[in-house]
Amino acid sequence: MLIGVGVRILLSNDDGIEAAGLAALRRAVEGMGEVWTVAPATEQSAKSHSFTMHEPLRVKRHEERRISVNGTPADAVYLAMHGLLPGKPDLVLSGINCGSNLGTDVHYSGTVAAAREAANHDVPAVAFSLHLGRDTGQVALWDTAIAVVREVLDRVSRHGVPPMTVLNVNIPNRPLAELRGVRTATMSHRRYETLVRESVDLRGQPYYWIGGPHLWFSGDEHADGPLCDQGFVTLTPLALDMTDRAALDLLRCWER
């Protein structure tokens, strides 16, 4: 798959149309083809692969080939591919997320879901995220991320993306010279502190906040979380077919 003139590239994300990471992604692909941006109007983090099924979707055209949708990342990509673009894109890129999507985060991630929706329609797709680590006060190094995106897309141009697969890329938030390299990686299991915080609103009704801070990654040294913490860019192929083959064999005895 050669990326260049005549190639239609769709950009999306879950941080919203005005996100700095989406602007960085557009800079990264400048001049690589016919670039479209169709993204949620507002932040949609952790929306996973949800669709808006019970209310209408509305779009706003900001400028040529740049459109926002009042829905989820999956809504934006679906609507772009089947209604807003003049034809099917050749490549879909999601991100650059301000924060990692490592390990089991991919099940919650709207960034990954935007790419997965494209892969579900046989379009090559890559999700990019910037791993800020545990220091919430870090400044996002978008120039590092842009350089890595271009390097990954060079590989995509030469080798393609396996069919029915999303390539999940996580980039350490370090100066480019301090990156230790690029590694293919399995998924880790990301562990968070369990948190449910109850409060009472002005009308005396309870409400809740859920979700605690990151604690650690479980998984071997070749898994994405530990590698990214060490300063490696991680490339993890995510298959649309989530069948557990080993468990399938174990369940044969249930058949009758």
Sequence and secondary structure as in RCSB ss.txt:
>XXXX:A:sequence
MLIGVGVRILLSNDDGIEAAGLAALRRAVEGMGEVWTVAPATEQSAKSHSFTMHEPLRVKRHEERRISVNGTPAD
AVYLAMHGLLPGKPDLVLSGINCGSNLGTDVHYSGTVAAAREAANHDVPAVAFSLHLGRDTGQVALWDTAIAVVR
EVLDRVSRHGVPPMTVLNVNIPNRPLAELRGVRTATMSHRRYETLVRESVDLRGQPYYWIGGPHLWFSGDEHADG
PLCDQGFVTLTPLALDMTDRAALDLLRCWER
>XXXX:A:secstr
   STT EEEEE SS TT HHHHHHHHHTTTSSEEEEEEESS  TT TT    SS   EEEEETTEEEESS HHH
HHHHIIIIISSS  SEEEEEEEES   GGGGGT HHHHHHHHHHTTT  EEEEEEE TT TT    HHHHHHHHH
HHHHHHHHH   TTEEEEEEEESS GGG  EEEE B  EEEE   EEEEE TTS EEEEE   EEEEES TTBHH
HHHHTTEEEEEEEES    HHHHHHGGGG  
